[in-house]
Amino acid sequence: MTELNTRGAARFVGQSVKRNEDIRLVTGRGRYVDDVTMPGMLHAHFVRSPVARGALSPVDVSEAAALPGVIAAFTAADLNPEAHSFWVTMSGPDAGGPPMRVLADGDVRYVGEPVALIVAESRYIAEDAAELVAFEVDPQPAVVTIDQALAPGETVHREFASNLSAEIPRTDNPALDELFAGADRVITEKFDQHRYLNVPMEPRGLIASWDPWQQRMEVVASTQTVHETRAQWSRLLDIPEESIHVVMGDVGGSFGQKMFPGREDHAILIAAKKLGRTVKWIEDRAENLIAGGHAREESIETSFAVDAEGRILAARAHHLENVGAYPVGGNGAMAPTAAMVFPGPYRMRGIGFSAQAVFTNTCGHVAYRGPWMMETVAREQMVDVVAHELGLDPLELRRRNVIQRSDLPFTTATGVVYDTVSPAETLEQAAELIGYDAFRKEQEEARRDGRYLGIGLSLYIEPQFGFGILATEAATIRIEPSGKVNLLMSTGSHGQSVETTVVQVVADELGVDMADIRFFQGDSAATPYGPGTGGSRSAAINSGAAIAASQQVREKVLLIAAQLLEAAPADLEIVNGVISVKGDPDASVPLAAVAAVAYLNTDALPPGVTPGLEFTARYKAPFLMYSNACHAATVEVDPATGTVKILRYLVSEDCGNLINPMVVEGQIAGGVAQGIGGVFYEHFVYDADGNPLTTTFLDYQLPTAAEVPDYEYGHVITPSATPGGFKGMGEGGAIASPAALINAVRDALRPFGVKLTAQPLTPEVIVRAIEEAGDR
């Protein structure tokens, strides 16, 4: 294990420091979009389609426009011609995707599609006016499921000949065929993942204000990235990026939903520009559930080729995705990433991966925490299925196939190189901490008493991406004349504790107290350009930039202090904001005195040293980085009622050196809670006509504190090659938890011969599966 700070033991890094954010957030002093008001601000409300697919009559907004207090009532004819481009920087202009339009024009393509936009003096008036908008939809057969989308017939988008959004075709691979032909067993299974949602506490929202005299757009947004949204809106409106100023305050969650602006966001900007006014739109909960963006509806059919000892020789997988009508951020397909990491932590020698993503008449796909999660959901369930078929314990099968430390660097069948990972170590630590062998004995005794216990494992390697727009991050550090420190970054924290963890890193690098550092983010005019917060990048890439900027500032501080103290820079140290000669603390000068020279008494600077104490550094990340973990869950299932009680949930995590253990464990806990919700509670349902049936929290059920167990944690520390040895890990809890939980339920129900390959595992589903197994 390497040291985090080569100048001595870290004071803050590695400590569970309380979050800087919490003082304002837990006291209700956060500043969200809906807390912002501006003089003369107008309010917007969308009129949405009640039909999934059909011909749209001309939309008559005349009566709505005449309502007192209504400023404007827009249709597609008003807004759509003003939208010049929709592509996102990460995907590029040629990534494909749906034929974009701001408002529905001539037809509708999902329930909730925006048909008209009302702008009024108050939200109440706007919603009243929406009731006066007249239009008709001639319903047509809706394409709702993946199977319907792949079948010949109706297309979601009349502009396209098929419903394919993206495809990875199956290709000939003689070497893979040879591995399958030489296998002792080939085992095939299909796993389905149902649709569930991001459900941030704060739905989407923004305020857009156009100044026609300055030709400048001011935006306050609930977003993950002010710079990327600015770039997209520059292309949308065909105005220079510097003419758009985007700021964010506190963001009440996102989980990927706010990575890219959607059609409603675009409509508000266009409306504000046309009116030359300030327009606010806040999405309500019903809108968020119906039209805010959906995720996770996927399936993978996979075949494993194994030898007589249970070694996995190779795998084939066919991945299907439902990306809805208007996926946000490109074509919505997660298959390329899923294909890249499908071998996960196992020594497979060959892999064949094909995929199809399809449009349907449903709400569009958005990124969701670990959007390639299906590869782990399918692979880790398949490991348990194979173990059962071979008569092996799932832990033993994993032990026979997991990548060992001695294998590193290891190149997977997809060409990905793993270096600083520890899948075997996390597997063993999880098995030890959960008491795997003891549980197996307890399980046998419980079954004799008519109780059904199960244990599930899920092992994975999580990528962090360092290419394209995600490759770099920058930090600006400015020490003020007072000696206090300002840290500016392009981050868009929405729950990741960035303004605590990065401050911990900078405080140690500069030798100052955390309380002396002020963190600024989320302002496209003030912070360095960057992609924002997402993709489990914050710890490694943001810290890399912050460390580089800190080191430059520190070097200059020591040069100035060396002249003041008549000492060599190498003989100085900074502790608690005081620069002193090592071994002689009386020979010292406070940081404020050094800053005063740098700004106010520049004639006292050493020769060749420029005034000021401000540096911006940009860090370029490796192309790919990896963290890893093993999840272990134990459950008890009541076969009479189908209820599942989670007995224990344990995670052994390797995210390199830990900046803040409390934050690391909090990130894991939040992701696992989302996995629990997805497996047992959350399920967004459409009927055969494309009508959403789970449109409130009465029907779309979320786990509460009563359903989430106390978590247990173990940590394996394998420092990365990045500055500080940190790795990203924000998405892992949501990626690995579904398979661990499903495997545990499947294990509990082995005596009944139950086959579980789909979610959600509601009590009704479990009871029905037991009954069907008994009828076979």
N, C-alpha and C positions, 0 to 999 in steps of 0.2 A: 504494500500500500504506500503510495507516494504522499508526500506532504502537500497540503493544500496551499501553503504559503511558505516560500523558501526563506522568508525573513523571520521565521520562528513560528511557534504554535499559534493557530488561528484563534482569535478572540470570539468571533461571531459565527464563522462558517463551521458547520457541524453541530451547532446548538439549536435547540427548539425555541428560538426567539419568538415572542408573541408578535402577531402580525400588525404592521403599521396600519393596515386598512381597517382593522376591526374597531378602532376607536370611533370612527364616524359611522361605520356600517351598522354595528349592533346598537348604536344609540339613535338610529333613524336619521342621521345627518348626511347620508349619501346624496349624491346629485345625479339623478337619472334624467332621461330626456323629458319625461312628463313633468319634472320639477321645474323645467325651464319655461319662462314666459318672456315675450318680447312685445314692445309697443305695437299695437295694430295687428297682432297675430291672428291669423285665420285658422280654421280647423277643417280637416278633410275627412271624408267618409266614402268608402267604396260601395257601389252597388254590385252585387255578385250574382253569378249564374246559379239558379237552383237546379239546373239540369247538367248531366255529365257530358252529353254530346248531342248536338242538334243545330239546325239552321236558326240563325238569329235574325229576327226582324230588325228594321231600323229602330234605333233607340231614341225615344222621344223624351227629351229632358226639359221641354218648354214649361210645363207646369211646375216642375221642381225649381227651375231658374227664376220663376216669378214669385216664389215664396219670399216674404220679407226676411231679410237677413242672409239670403243666399247671394254670394258674390259671383259664383260661376258654377256651371254644370257642364262637365266635359264628357265627350264620347270619343270613340276611336278616331273619328275624323279630325278631332281637335288636337289630340296628343300624339298619335302614332307617327304622323309625318315629321314630328320634331325629334324623333329618336333616330340618331344616325348610326349607332353601333352598339352592340351588346357584349362583345367578347371580353373575357377576363384575361388579365396579364398572365396568370399561371398557365392557362391553357393555350393561349395564342389565338390569332384570328381564324385559323384553319382547323380548329378542334372539332368542328361539327356541333351538333346540338339541335334544338328545335327551331323552327322558323319564328323568331322572336317578334312579339308585338306587345305594346304596353297595355292596351285594352282590347277585349274581344272585338272582332270585326268580321261580320258575316256568319260566324258560327261560334259555338262555345265548345270547350274541350275538357272541362272538368267542373265539378260542382265547387263553387267558390271562385271561379275565374272572374277577375274584375271586368265589369261591363261598362260602368260609368263612374265618374268621380265628382263628388259634390264638395265644393269649397264654400264655407259659410262663416258667419261671425262667431258661432259657437258649435260645438260638436252636437249639441241637442238639435239645433236647427238643421245641421247637415244630415243627421239621421232621420229627422222628420221629412226632409226633402227627398231622401232616398226612396221613401214610400211612394212618392209621386212620379218616379221615373217609370215610363211605360215601354215595355218591350215584350215580345213573345218568342218562345223557343219551340221549334218543331222537333220533338225528340227523335233521335235516331239510335239504333242499337249501340250500346257502349262497349268499348273494349276495356275490360277491367282487369283480367288476370294475365299472367305471363303466357299461359297456353293459348288464350284467345288472341293475344298479340302476335304469336308466332304462326297461327293458323292463317291460311289464305282468306281474304275477305276484307273487312273494314279496316281502314287506316285512321289513326288518331289525327294525323296531320295530312290534309288533302294535298299539300305540296309535295309529299313524299310517296314513293311507290310501295314502301313497306313500313313496318313499325320498328325496324331495327335502328336503335340509336348508336350502337357501337358493336363491334364483333371482333373476337380473336378466333380465327378459323382453326380447326384441327389440321395439323400438318403431318406429313409422313415423317416417321422417326425410326429408322431401322434398329438403332441401338436400343431404344426404348422397347420396341417390339421383341427384341432378343431377351431383354431382362424379364419381360412378362412371360415369354415362352419357356424360359428356364426356371420359373418360380415353382415352388411346391404347391402353393395355393394362390389363387386370385380371388379376392373378396370384394364385393361391390355393394355399395349402399348409397341412398340418396337422402340428403338432409335439407329440411326446409326451415327458413328463418322468416318469421312473420313481420309485418309492418309495425314499427313503433316510432315514436317521435322524440325530438330533442326536449321539448317542454321546458324552456327557460322560465325562471320566475318572472322576469321582465320580458314581455313579448316584444316584437319588433317596433321600431318607431324612429322618427326623425323630424327635424325642423329645418326647412330650407327657406332661405331669404335671398332674393335677387335684388341687387342694387343696379338699376339700369344706367345710372350716371357713372359709376365706377366700373360697370361691366364685371361685377364680382358676385359670386355665389357663396354665401355663408351657410354652412350646414352643421347642425348638432345631431349626432347620430348614435344609436346604440349599435356598435360595430366592434369587430375584432381588429380592424386595420384601417386607419384613416388614410393612409397613403394609397392603398389599393382601391378603396372606394373612390377617392379623388381621381385616380387614373381612369377608372371605368366611367365616371360621370363626365370626365373631360371628353372621352370618345363619344359618349351618349349625346351630349349637347353640342359637340364640335366646337368647344372653346378651349383655350390653353389650360393646362393643369394649374398654372400659377393664378388663374382667375377663379379657382375654387379653393375654399378654405374649409377643411373638415376638422371638427373637434369632437371628442367623446369625453364624457364624464365617467361616472360609475356605470358598469354594465351588469345587469342582473342575470348573468348566465347567458350562454350561447350554445356550447357543445357542438359548434360547427355551423349552426343555423345562421349566424350573422357574419360569416366569413366573407360572403359576397352579397352585394345588394340585389334585391329581387325586383320584380315588375312594379310592385307598389311603390318601392323607393324611387324608381325611375320616374313614375308618374308624378310623384310629389315635386321632384325637381323641375320637371317640365312645366307643371302647373305654376310653380312659384316664378319661373322665368317668364311665362306668358303674362302673368298678372303683375309682375314687378312688386310682389308683396311677400310677406312671411307666412308660410303655411306649415302647420303642424299636423302630423298623422301619428296616432298611437293605435296599434293593433289591439283589439280586445281578445279575450281568451278564446271565444268561439272562432274568430278568424284565425287565430294562431293554430288551433287544432285542425281546422278544415283546410286552410290555405297557406299556413306559414312554412310549409316544407316538411316532407316525410322522409323516412329512411328505413333501411334494413330489410325490405322485402326481397329476399334472394333465396336461391337454392344451389346446392352443389351435389352432383352425382360423382362419386369418386370410387376408383378401384385401386386397391393396394395389392402389389405383388410381393409375397413374403416367402422366405425359405423355411425349411423344416425347423430351424431354431428360433423362428419368430423375428428374424431380421427383415426389415422393410427394404426391399430392393428398389422399388420404383412405385410411382403413382400416376394415375391419370385422373383428371378432374374436368368436369364441364360445369361452368358457372352461369347461372341465369340471374338477371336483375330486372326488376320493375322500376323504371326511373320516372314513371308518371308522364304527364303531358309536357311540363316545362321544367326539366331539371335545372337547378341553379348552379352556375359555375362551369358550364361546358355541357358535355353530353351525359354527365351524371354517372358514368361507368367507373366502378372501382376495380374492375377485373385486372387491369395491368399491375396494380400494386398487389392484389391478392395472388396473382400468378407468381410474382417475384418472390414473395415470402411464403408461399404455400408449403415448401418442405419444412419450414419452421426450425425446431431444434434437433431434427433427426437426420441421420446419415443416409438419406436416400441417394441412390446413384443415378436415378433418372426421373424425369417429370414430364408429363404431357398436359398442357392446359389449354382449354378452349373456352370461349365465353360468348354470350349474347346478352346485350342490354336492350330492352324494348320500351317504347313509348306505350302508355295506356291512358285512358280517360280518367285519371286520378291525379291528386295533387303531386307536384313535382318533387323529385329527389333532392335532398340537400345533404351536405356532409354531416356526419354524426360521429362524435368522439370515437376514433378508431374506425374510419369508414370502410376499411378493408377487412373488418372483423370476421367476415364469413369464412375466411381461410382457416382461422383458428377454430371457429364453431364446428366446421365440418371435419377438419383434420383431427382435433382432439376427441371428438365423438367417435371417429373412425378407429382411432387407436383402441378405444375401449371395445368397440364391436369386434375388431380383429382379435384382441386378447380373449374375448369370450369364445370366438370361433376356434381358437387354437387351444383353449383350456388353460390359458395363462392368466395370472393376475395382471391387471392393467399397470400396476407399478412395475412389475417385473418386465413387461413388454417395453415400457419406456426405458428402463435401465439398459436393456439390450440394444437400444437404438439411439439413445441420446448422445449428442456430441460431447465429448470429453475435453477437459482442459488440454490434454496431450494432443488432441487433434488440431489445435489452433496453430496458425490460421487455417480455417476450414472454408473451402469453396463448395457451395451448395450446387445442386443439380441445375439451378437457374443462373449460376455464375456469380452469385452474391458471396462476398468474402466476409466471414465472421472473424473477429480478432478478440477484442476485449469483452467476451461474453462468458457466462457461467451456467449454462442450462443444467448440467449434471449436478452442480453444487446446490442450486436452488431446488432441484427435485429432491435431493437427499435431505436438505434442511427442512423442506415442507413435510416430507414423510416422517421425519423424526419429531418435529414439533407437533404435528397432528396426532402422533402416536398411532401410526398406520397399523403396525402389527397387533398392537393391543386392541385397536378398534375391530379388526377382523375377528378376534376372539369374542369381543363383546357382541358383535353382530350375530355370530352363531348362537350365542346364548339367548339373545333377544328373539331370534326367529323361533326358537323352541318355546318361547313364551307368547308367541303370536304378535310380536312387534317387528317392524320392518325398517331396519336401519340401512343406510347406504353411504358410501364414500366416493367422491369424485375428484379427479385431478385434471388440471389443464395447464399445459406447459407451452410457453410461447416465447418468441423473440420479436421485439417491437422495433420497427425502423423509425429513425428520424431522418428527414430528408434535407439534403444540403445542395440542391441543384436548382437552376433557374432562379425565379424570384425568391426562393427559399434559401438561397446559398449564402447570403450575407446578412449581417446585422451591424448596426452602428450605435455608438454611444458618445455623447458629448458630456464632458466633465468640466465644470467651471468652479474654481474656488473663488469666492467673492472676497472683496477687501476685508470683510469681517472675519474671514477664516472659515466661514460655513461653505458647504459644498452643494452645488446643484448638479443633479444627474438627469440628463435628458435622453430618452430612448423612444423608438418608434413602436414600442410594444402596445398591445391593446388588451391589457389584463381584464378578464371577466370571471375571476374566481381563482386564478392560479397563484396568487400571492406574490406576483412579480415585484411589486413595490416594497416587499420585505426581503425576498431572497437576493435580488440583485443588489440591494442596499447592503446586505450582510457582506457580500463579496467585495464591494467597493470599500466598505469600512475597514475591512482587514487589509486590503491592498494599500490604502492610504494611511492607515494607522490612526483613524479618527473614530469617534463614537457614532453609532448609527443615528442618534438623535441630531447630529450635526449635518446630516445629508437630507436634502429635499429632492424627491423624485418627481419628475414630470414625464408624462406620456400622452399619447392620443391627441396631438395637435399637428396637423400637416404643415403648418407654417413655421413651427418652432422646433420640432424634433427632427433628427436625422431621418432620411428616407429608409424605409424598411417594410417588410411584408406583414408586420403585426404579430399577433400571438396566435399560434395554432400549430398543429402537427408535432406536438411534443418537442418543440425546439428551444423553449425559453431557457432552461437551465444551461444547456451546452453553448448555444450560439449567442444568446444575449449576454451571458456571463463572459464569453470569450471577448466580445467587444468591450464590455465594461472593464475587464482586466487590462486589456491593451491600452485603453484610454487612461486608466488609473496609473499604470506604470509610467506613461509619458508625463503625466502631471507630477507624479512623485519624483521622477528624475529631476525635473526642473525645480521643484521645491527644495530638494537636497542641494542643488547647485547654488541657489540663492542663500540658503541657510549656511552652507559651508563658508561662504564669504563673510557672512555676519558673525560666525563663530570662529573664524580663522582655523578651520579644520578641513580635512579632506572629505568629500561626499561619501566615500566608502566607510568612513568612521562614524557616520551618523545613523540614527534610527528615529522613527516617528512612533510615538506611543501616546494615545489619548490626545492627539492634536498638538503635541509638543515635540519639537525636533531637538534632540540632545546628542552629545558625544557619548558613544557607547562606553559604559563604565564610569562616566562622569556626569550624572544627571544634573548637576548644578550648572554645567555649561550647556545652556539650553535657550531656545527661543520659541515662542508660541507660533503656531501656523498663521494666526492673524497678523503677526509682525512681518512674516515673510510675504504674505499677500499684500500688505501695505506697501512694501518695497516694490513688488511686482506691478502695482497699479499707480501708486501715489508718489513714490520716490524713485523713479526709474533711473535717476543718475547713480543710484547706489547699486544697481545691478552689476553682476560680474561681466566682464568684457564678452561680447558676442551673445549674451542672453537677451532675448527679446522681452518686452513688457507683457504683462498679463499671465494668467494661470488658467488657460482654457485649451483643451485638446479634444478633437474628435477622432475616434479610431473606428475602423471598420474591420470586422472579423469575417473571414471566409471559412465556412465549415467544410469538413470532409463531405464527399459526395453522399455517403450514407454512414449513419452511426446506428448503434443498436444497444438497447437495454433488454433485459429479460426477466422473467419471473415464473414461479410455479404457484398456482392457486390450488388449495385443497379445501373441500367442503364436506361436512357430514350432515345428513338429514335423517328425519324419521317421517315415514309416509303412513298415513292411515288408509288402508285399502277400502274401508267401508265408506269413507267420506271423500277420499281423494285429496285431503289436505296435506300439505308438506310443511314440516317445521324444520327450519335450519338450526342445527345443533351447534355447529362451530363453523367459522370461516377463517381460513388462515392464508396469508400470502407471504411467500419468500421472494423478495425483490432484489434485483441488482441494477441500480441506476447509477453506478459509480460512486464517487464521493458524495455524501449527502450534504447539501447546503443547510437544510433545515429539516431534521427528521420529522417534526410535527407536520410540516407541509407535505412532505413525501407521503406520509401515512394518510393525511387528509385527502390527497389526490387519489390514492388507492381506494379509500373508503367511498368517495363519491362515485367513482367509476363502477365499483362493485354494486352499489345501490342501484345504479342504472341497469346493471345486468340482472339483478334480482327482479326489478320491475319488468324487464323485458321477458324473462322466463316465466314468471308466475302471474303477472298482473296486467301489464300494458299490452294492448292489442288494438290497432286501428282497423276498423272493419267497414267494408263497402258491401252493399247488396249487389245483385246481379245487374242492376241498372246504373251502377256507379254512384248511388246515393250513400253518403257517409252516415254511419249508424252510431258512431261513438263520438259525439260532438260536444260532450260536457264531461266534467270529472266524475259525474255519476256513472257514466258508461266507460269512459277511458280512465281506468283505475291506476293510480300510482301507489307505490309502496310508501308507508309511513314509518315513523320511528319504531312503531310496534312490530313491523315486519322485518326490520333490518337488524341483524344480530350485532353483538359486540365483535369487532374484528381483532384478529391476532396477527402479529407481524414478525417476520424474520428478515434480516438483511445480509446479503452477501455483497461485499464491496470489491469490485474490479474496476479500478479507475480507467477512464477513457484516455485517449491520446489528446483530447481537447484541453485547453487551459483550465486548470482547476480539477481536471479529471471527472467532470460532471457528465451525466447523460440525461436525456429526456425520458419522462415516464408518465406524462399526464393522461395518456389514453389507455394504458395497459389494464387498469382495473375493469374498464368496460369491455375490453377485447377478450380477456380470458375467463371472466366470471360465468358467462352463459354455459360454456361447455362443462365447466367444473360442476355447476349445479345440475345440469341435465344428466351428466354421468352419474352423479350421486343418486338422483331419483331412479335412473335406470338400474343402478346397482341394488337399490333397496327392493325393487320389484322383480329381481331375477327369479325368485321362486314361482312367480305367476307366469313366467314366459312372455312378459310384456315387451313389445317392440315400440320404442319411442324414437322417432326421427324428426318430429316437428314440434313447434311451439305455438302458442304459450301452453304451459303445463298447468292449466286451471284444474280445480277439483273435478269438474265435469269431464275434462279430457282424460284424466287419470282413471276415473271410475269406468269410463267407456272402454279405455284400453284394457283394463283388467277383465272386463266382461267379454270383450272380443277375443282376448287370449284364451279365456275359458271355453268359448264356443268353438275354438279351432280343434 
